[in-house]
Amino acid sequence: MNLFGKSRREIGTLGERVAAEYLRRHGIKIIDRNVTRKTGEIDLVAHEGNTLHFVEVKTVVCREFPTAEPTDEYDPSLNLHEAKVRKVARTGEWYVMQKNWEGEWQVDGALVWLRAHDGRARVRYLPQIV
């Protein structure tokens, strides 16, 4: 799949699907997507054991996947700033109350790189970013 010409929304949606599949393959069940309230939005709500995971997904299109060496490619983690994470946490608090959840919960991040010429993906999962 060639990603040239895709909109930001299409790229973001694809990144969320990739992150959801990554979590599923690692034994974490997706139970909700794109939960929006006045306090903010949660991209993915997942469940593992006795813990809810509120996952903020950040996606970027790149020419090649990043390496361990510094690169000029955009780093999606730059958008996981404190204000955004606080909004996810506040929305997570609302979600927990609304669903009468009595277990643990946490805010996680998922960074997704999509290679422009073929649509292949790389995911880096960041548990408990709060």
PyMOL commands that place a pseudoatom at each C-alpha (Angstrom):
pseudoatom trace, name=CA, resn=MET, resi=1, chain=A, elem=C, hetatm=0, pos=[0.000, 0.000, 0.000]
pseudoatom trace, name=CA, resn=ASN, resi=2, chain=A, elem=C, hetatm=0, pos=[1.426, 3.325, -1.068]
pseudoatom trace, name=CA, resn=LEU, resi=3, chain=A, elem=C, hetatm=0, pos=[0.732, 6.089, 1.483]
pseudoatom trace, name=CA, resn=PHE, resi=4, chain=A, elem=C, hetatm=0, pos=[1.534, 9.095, -0.694]
pseudoatom trace, name=CA, resn=GLY, resi=5, chain=A, elem=C, hetatm=0, pos=[-1.444, 11.437, -0.918]
pseudoatom trace, name=CA, resn=LYS, resi=6, chain=A, elem=C, hetatm=0, pos=[-3.222, 10.075, 2.163]
pseudoatom trace, name=CA, resn=SER, resi=7, chain=A, elem=C, hetatm=0, pos=[-4.759, 12.639, 4.509]
pseudoatom trace, name=CA, resn=ARG, resi=8, chain=A, elem=C, hetatm=0, pos=[-3.663, 13.113, 8.133]
pseudoatom trace, name=CA, resn=ARG, resi=9, chain=A, elem=C, hetatm=0, pos=[-6.937, 11.548, 9.235]
pseudoatom trace, name=CA, resn=GLU, resi=10, chain=A, elem=C, hetatm=0, pos=[-6.388, 8.481, 7.032]
pseudoatom trace, name=CA, resn=ILE, resi=11, chain=A, elem=C, hetatm=0, pos=[-2.817, 8.102, 8.322]
pseudoatom trace, name=CA, resn=GLY, resi=12, chain=A, elem=C, hetatm=0, pos=[-3.993, 8.453, 11.936]
pseudoatom trace, name=CA, resn=THR, resi=13, chain=A, elem=C, hetatm=0, pos=[-6.757, 5.892, 11.449]
pseudoatom trace, name=CA, resn=LEU, resi=14, chain=A, elem=C, hetatm=0, pos=[-4.320, 3.453, 9.853]
pseudoatom trace, name=CA, resn=GLY, resi=15, chain=A, elem=C, hetatm=0, pos=[-1.873, 3.979, 12.729]
pseudoatom trace, name=CA, resn=GLU, resi=16, chain=A, elem=C, hetatm=0, pos=[-4.608, 3.236, 15.265]
pseudoatom trace, name=CA, resn=ARG, resi=17, chain=A, elem=C, hetatm=0, pos=[-5.509, 0.019, 13.421]
pseudoatom trace, name=CA, resn=VAL, resi=18, chain=A, elem=C, hetatm=0, pos=[-1.849, -1.018, 13.377]
pseudoatom trace, name=CA, resn=ALA, resi=19, chain=A, elem=C, hetatm=0, pos=[-1.465, -0.271, 17.108]
pseudoatom trace, name=CA, resn=ALA, resi=20, chain=A, elem=C, hetatm=0, pos=[-4.660, -2.201, 17.903]
pseudoatom trace, name=CA, resn=GLU, resi=21, chain=A, elem=C, hetatm=0, pos=[-3.379, -5.223, 15.977]
pseudoatom trace, name=CA, resn=TYR, resi=22, chain=A, elem=C, hetatm=0, pos=[-0.023, -4.980, 17.759]
pseudoatom trace, name=CA, resn=LEU, resi=23, chain=A, elem=C, hetatm=0, pos=[-1.753, -5.002, 21.154]
pseudoatom trace, name=CA, resn=ARG, resi=24, chain=A, elem=C, hetatm=0, pos=[-4.011, -7.886, 20.133]
pseudoatom trace, name=CA, resn=ARG, resi=25, chain=A, elem=C, hetatm=0, pos=[-0.983, -9.942, 19.079]
pseudoatom trace, name=CA, resn=HIS, resi=26, chain=A, elem=C, hetatm=0, pos=[0.537, -9.275, 22.494]
pseudoatom trace, name=CA, resn=GLY, resi=27, chain=A, elem=C, hetatm=0, pos=[-2.521, -10.575, 24.349]
pseudoatom trace, name=CA, resn=ILE, resi=28, chain=A, elem=C, hetatm=0, pos=[-4.216, -7.259, 25.066]
pseudoatom trace, name=CA, resn=LYS, resi=29, chain=A, elem=C, hetatm=0, pos=[-7.900, -7.068, 24.068]
pseudoatom trace, name=CA, resn=ILE, resi=30, chain=A, elem=C, hetatm=0, pos=[-9.240, -3.881, 22.447]
pseudoatom trace, name=CA, resn=ILE, resi=31, chain=A, elem=C, hetatm=0, pos=[-12.624, -3.024, 23.972]
pseudoatom trace, name=CA, resn=ASP, resi=32, chain=A, elem=C, hetatm=0, pos=[-13.241, 0.517, 22.679]
pseudoatom trace, name=CA, resn=ARG, resi=33, chain=A, elem=C, hetatm=0, pos=[-11.891, 3.001, 20.126]
pseudoatom trace, name=CA, resn=ASN, resi=34, chain=A, elem=C, hetatm=0, pos=[-11.976, 6.767, 19.701]
pseudoatom trace, name=CA, resn=VAL, resi=35, chain=A, elem=C, hetatm=0, pos=[-13.786, 7.568, 22.943]
pseudoatom trace, name=CA, resn=THR, resi=36, chain=A, elem=C, hetatm=0, pos=[-14.479, 11.301, 22.895]
pseudoatom trace, name=CA, resn=ARG, resi=37, chain=A, elem=C, hetatm=0, pos=[-15.706, 13.488, 25.736]
pseudoatom trace, name=CA, resn=LYS, resi=38, chain=A, elem=C, hetatm=0, pos=[-15.332, 17.151, 26.687]
pseudoatom trace, name=CA, resn=THR, resi=39, chain=A, elem=C, hetatm=0, pos=[-12.134, 16.259, 28.532]
pseudoatom trace, name=CA, resn=GLY, resi=40, chain=A, elem=C, hetatm=0, pos=[-10.437, 14.770, 25.455]
pseudoatom trace, name=CA, resn=GLU, resi=41, chain=A, elem=C, hetatm=0, pos=[-10.176, 11.633, 23.337]
pseudoatom trace, name=CA, resn=ILE, resi=42, chain=A, elem=C, hetatm=0, pos=[-8.853, 8.147, 23.959]
pseudoatom trace, name=CA, resn=ASP, resi=43, chain=A, elem=C, hetatm=0, pos=[-7.622, 6.427, 20.800]
pseudoatom trace, name=CA, resn=LEU, resi=44, chain=A, elem=C, hetatm=0, pos=[-7.779, 2.859, 22.132]
pseudoatom trace, name=CA, resn=VAL, resi=45, chain=A, elem=C, hetatm=0, pos=[-9.204, 1.349, 25.298]
pseudoatom trace, name=CA, resn=ALA, resi=46, chain=A, elem=C, hetatm=0, pos=[-7.733, -2.071, 25.966]
pseudoatom trace, name=CA, resn=HIS, resi=47, chain=A, elem=C, hetatm=0, pos=[-8.087, -4.705, 28.669]
pseudoatom trace, name=CA, resn=GLU, resi=48, chain=A, elem=C, hetatm=0, pos=[-5.450, -7.072, 30.008]
pseudoatom trace, name=CA, resn=GLY, resi=49, chain=A, elem=C, hetatm=0, pos=[-5.959, -9.017, 33.212]
pseudoatom trace, name=CA, resn=ASN, resi=50, chain=A, elem=C, hetatm=0, pos=[-7.344, -6.625, 35.828]
pseudoatom trace, name=CA, resn=THR, resi=51, chain=A, elem=C, hetatm=0, pos=[-6.060, -3.490, 34.050]
pseudoatom trace, name=CA, resn=LEU, resi=52, chain=A, elem=C, hetatm=0, pos=[-7.625, -1.075, 31.574]
pseudoatom trace, name=CA, resn=HIS, resi=53, chain=A, elem=C, hetatm=0, pos=[-5.159, 0.555, 29.185]
pseudoatom trace, name=CA, resn=PHE, resi=54, chain=A, elem=C, hetatm=0, pos=[-5.965, 3.972, 27.708]
pseudoatom trace, name=CA, resn=VAL, resi=55, chain=A, elem=C, hetatm=0, pos=[-3.674, 4.129, 24.693]
pseudoatom trace, name=CA, resn=GLU, resi=56, chain=A, elem=C, hetatm=0, pos=[-2.684, 7.342, 22.906]
pseudoatom trace, name=CA, resn=VAL, resi=57, chain=A, elem=C, hetatm=0, pos=[-1.451, 6.513, 19.394]
pseudoatom trace, name=CA, resn=LYS, resi=58, chain=A, elem=C, hetatm=0, pos=[0.948, 8.770, 17.498]
pseudoatom trace, name=CA, resn=THR, resi=59, chain=A, elem=C, hetatm=0, pos=[1.645, 7.934, 13.865]
pseudoatom trace, name=CA, resn=VAL, resi=60, chain=A, elem=C, hetatm=0, pos=[4.151, 9.259, 11.361]
pseudoatom trace, name=CA, resn=VAL, resi=61, chain=A, elem=C, hetatm=0, pos=[4.884, 8.424, 7.737]
pseudoatom trace, name=CA, resn=CYS, resi=62, chain=A, elem=C, hetatm=0, pos=[8.582, 7.958, 7.036]
pseudoatom trace, name=CA, resn=ARG, resi=63, chain=A, elem=C, hetatm=0, pos=[10.841, 7.066, 4.116]
pseudoatom trace, name=CA, resn=GLU, resi=64, chain=A, elem=C, hetatm=0, pos=[12.611, 4.383, 6.156]
pseudoatom trace, name=CA, resn=PHE, resi=65, chain=A, elem=C, hetatm=0, pos=[12.179, 3.085, 9.678]
pseudoatom trace, name=CA, resn=PRO, resi=66, chain=A, elem=C, hetatm=0, pos=[14.273, 4.844, 12.329]
pseudoatom trace, name=CA, resn=THR, resi=67, chain=A, elem=C, hetatm=0, pos=[17.493, 3.265, 13.497]
pseudoatom trace, name=CA, resn=ALA, resi=68, chain=A, elem=C, hetatm=0, pos=[19.272, 3.493, 16.826]
pseudoatom trace, name=CA, resn=GLU, resi=69, chain=A, elem=C, hetatm=0, pos=[21.365, 6.345, 15.399]
pseudoatom trace, name=CA, resn=PRO, resi=70, chain=A, elem=C, hetatm=0, pos=[20.016, 9.918, 15.348]
pseudoatom trace, name=CA, resn=THR, resi=71, chain=A, elem=C, hetatm=0, pos=[17.940, 10.670, 12.285]
pseudoatom trace, name=CA, resn=ASP, resi=72, chain=A, elem=C, hetatm=0, pos=[16.263, 13.625, 10.653]
pseudoatom trace, name=CA, resn=GLU, resi=73, chain=A, elem=C, hetatm=0, pos=[12.983, 11.702, 10.495]
pseudoatom trace, name=CA, resn=TYR, resi=74, chain=A, elem=C, hetatm=0, pos=[10.142, 13.013, 12.639]
pseudoatom trace, name=CA, resn=ASP, resi=75, chain=A, elem=C, hetatm=0, pos=[9.802, 11.415, 16.057]
pseudoatom trace, name=CA, resn=PRO, resi=76, chain=A, elem=C, hetatm=0, pos=[6.114, 10.808, 16.925]
pseudoatom trace, name=CA, resn=SER, resi=77, chain=A, elem=C, hetatm=0, pos=[6.900, 10.727, 20.646]
pseudoatom trace, name=CA, resn=LEU, resi=78, chain=A, elem=C, hetatm=0, pos=[7.318, 14.511, 20.496]
pseudoatom trace, name=CA, resn=ASN, resi=79, chain=A, elem=C, hetatm=0, pos=[3.507, 14.736, 20.392]
pseudoatom trace, name=CA, resn=LEU, resi=80, chain=A, elem=C, hetatm=0, pos=[3.139, 12.709, 23.591]
pseudoatom trace, name=CA, resn=HIS, resi=81, chain=A, elem=C, hetatm=0, pos=[3.595, 15.878, 25.603]
pseudoatom trace, name=CA, resn=GLU, resi=82, chain=A, elem=C, hetatm=0, pos=[2.369, 16.408, 29.145]
pseudoatom trace, name=CA, resn=ALA, resi=83, chain=A, elem=C, hetatm=0, pos=[-0.799, 18.342, 28.231]
pseudoatom trace, name=CA, resn=LYS, resi=84, chain=A, elem=C, hetatm=0, pos=[-1.979, 15.639, 25.808]
pseudoatom trace, name=CA, resn=VAL, resi=85, chain=A, elem=C, hetatm=0, pos=[-1.275, 12.839, 28.278]
pseudoatom trace, name=CA, resn=ARG, resi=86, chain=A, elem=C, hetatm=0, pos=[-3.189, 14.738, 31.004]
pseudoatom trace, name=CA, resn=LYS, resi=87, chain=A, elem=C, hetatm=0, pos=[-6.228, 14.983, 28.683]
pseudoatom trace, name=CA, resn=VAL, resi=88, chain=A, elem=C, hetatm=0, pos=[-6.118, 11.242, 28.059]
pseudoatom trace, name=CA, resn=ALA, resi=89, chain=A, elem=C, hetatm=0, pos=[-5.825, 10.600, 31.810]
pseudoatom trace, name=CA, resn=ARG, resi=90, chain=A, elem=C, hetatm=0, pos=[-8.793, 12.893, 32.585]
pseudoatom trace, name=CA, resn=THR, resi=91, chain=A, elem=C, hetatm=0, pos=[-10.879, 11.180, 29.921]
pseudoatom trace, name=CA, resn=GLY, resi=92, chain=A, elem=C, hetatm=0, pos=[-9.747, 7.821, 31.329]
pseudoatom trace, name=CA, resn=GLU, resi=93, chain=A, elem=C, hetatm=0, pos=[-10.993, 8.869, 34.776]
pseudoatom trace, name=CA, resn=TRP, resi=94, chain=A, elem=C, hetatm=0, pos=[-14.379, 9.655, 33.239]
pseudoatom trace, name=CA, resn=TYR, resi=95, chain=A, elem=C, hetatm=0, pos=[-14.399, 6.293, 31.413]
pseudoatom trace, name=CA, resn=VAL, resi=96, chain=A, elem=C, hetatm=0, pos=[-13.596, 4.370, 34.621]
pseudoatom trace, name=CA, resn=MET, resi=97, chain=A, elem=C, hetatm=0, pos=[-16.424, 6.109, 36.489]
pseudoatom trace, name=CA, resn=GLN, resi=98, chain=A, elem=C, hetatm=0, pos=[-18.901, 5.714, 33.622]
pseudoatom trace, name=CA, resn=LYS, resi=99, chain=A, elem=C, hetatm=0, pos=[-18.199, 1.972, 33.298]
pseudoatom trace, name=CA, resn=ASN, resi=100, chain=A, elem=C, hetatm=0, pos=[-17.996, 1.382, 37.080]
pseudoatom trace, name=CA, resn=TRP, resi=101, chain=A, elem=C, hetatm=0, pos=[-14.555, -0.140, 36.576]
pseudoatom trace, name=CA, resn=GLU, resi=102, chain=A, elem=C, hetatm=0, pos=[-13.070, -1.368, 39.841]
pseudoatom trace, name=CA, resn=GLY, resi=103, chain=A, elem=C, hetatm=0, pos=[-9.702, -2.624, 38.639]
pseudoatom trace, name=CA, resn=GLU, resi=104, chain=A, elem=C, hetatm=0, pos=[-6.446, -0.872, 37.827]
pseudoatom trace, name=CA, resn=TRP, resi=105, chain=A, elem=C, hetatm=0, pos=[-6.012, 1.473, 34.879]
pseudoatom trace, name=CA, resn=GLN, resi=106, chain=A, elem=C, hetatm=0, pos=[-3.138, 3.223, 33.173]
pseudoatom trace, name=CA, resn=VAL, resi=107, chain=A, elem=C, hetatm=0, pos=[-2.296, 5.545, 30.282]
pseudoatom trace, name=CA, resn=ASP, resi=108, chain=A, elem=C, hetatm=0, pos=[-0.016, 4.060, 27.626]
pseudoatom trace, name=CA, resn=GLY, resi=109, chain=A, elem=C, hetatm=0, pos=[1.445, 5.305, 24.368]
pseudoatom trace, name=CA, resn=ALA, resi=110, chain=A, elem=C, hetatm=0, pos=[1.924, 3.618, 21.019]
pseudoatom trace, name=CA, resn=LEU, resi=111, chain=A, elem=C, hetatm=0, pos=[4.275, 5.107, 18.437]
pseudoatom trace, name=CA, resn=VAL, resi=112, chain=A, elem=C, hetatm=0, pos=[3.659, 3.961, 14.873]
pseudoatom trace, name=CA, resn=TRP, resi=113, chain=A, elem=C, hetatm=0, pos=[5.951, 4.532, 11.913]
pseudoatom trace, name=CA, resn=LEU, resi=114, chain=A, elem=C, hetatm=0, pos=[4.422, 3.822, 8.487]
pseudoatom trace, name=CA, resn=ARG, resi=115, chain=A, elem=C, hetatm=0, pos=[6.827, 3.454, 5.566]
pseudoatom trace, name=CA, resn=ALA, resi=116, chain=A, elem=C, hetatm=0, pos=[5.506, 5.649, 2.747]
pseudoatom trace, name=CA, resn=HIS, resi=117, chain=A, elem=C, hetatm=0, pos=[6.312, 3.530, -0.296]
pseudoatom trace, name=CA, resn=ASP, resi=118, chain=A, elem=C, hetatm=0, pos=[4.861, 0.217, 0.924]
pseudoatom trace, name=CA, resn=GLY, resi=119, chain=A, elem=C, hetatm=0, pos=[2.760, 0.935, 4.032]
pseudoatom trace, name=CA, resn=ARG, resi=120, chain=A, elem=C, hetatm=0, pos=[4.735, -1.430, 6.255]
pseudoatom trace, name=CA, resn=ALA, resi=121, chain=A, elem=C, hetatm=0, pos=[4.603, -0.500, 9.934]
pseudoatom trace, name=CA, resn=ARG, resi=122, chain=A, elem=C, hetatm=0, pos=[6.779, -0.489, 13.015]
pseudoatom trace, name=CA, resn=VAL, resi=123, chain=A, elem=C, hetatm=0, pos=[5.292, -0.040, 16.508]
pseudoatom trace, name=CA, resn=ARG, resi=124, chain=A, elem=C, hetatm=0, pos=[6.877, 0.970, 19.783]
pseudoatom trace, name=CA, resn=TYR, resi=125, chain=A, elem=C, hetatm=0, pos=[4.609, 0.433, 22.778]
pseudoatom trace, name=CA, resn=LEU, resi=126, chain=A, elem=C, hetatm=0, pos=[5.139, 2.672, 25.833]
pseudoatom trace, name=CA, resn=PRO, resi=127, chain=A, elem=C, hetatm=0, pos=[3.325, 1.328, 28.907]
pseudoatom trace, name=CA, resn=GLN, resi=128, chain=A, elem=C, hetatm=0, pos=[2.425, 3.672, 31.780]
pseudoatom trace, name=CA, resn=ILE, resi=129, chain=A, elem=C, hetatm=0, pos=[3.492, 7.023, 30.346]
pseudoatom trace, name=CA, resn=VAL, resi=130, chain=A, elem=C, hetatm=0, pos=[1.877, 8.861, 33.266]
for i in range(1, 130): cmd.bond("trace and resi %d" % i, "trace and resi %d" % (i + 1))
show_as sticks, trace
zoom trace
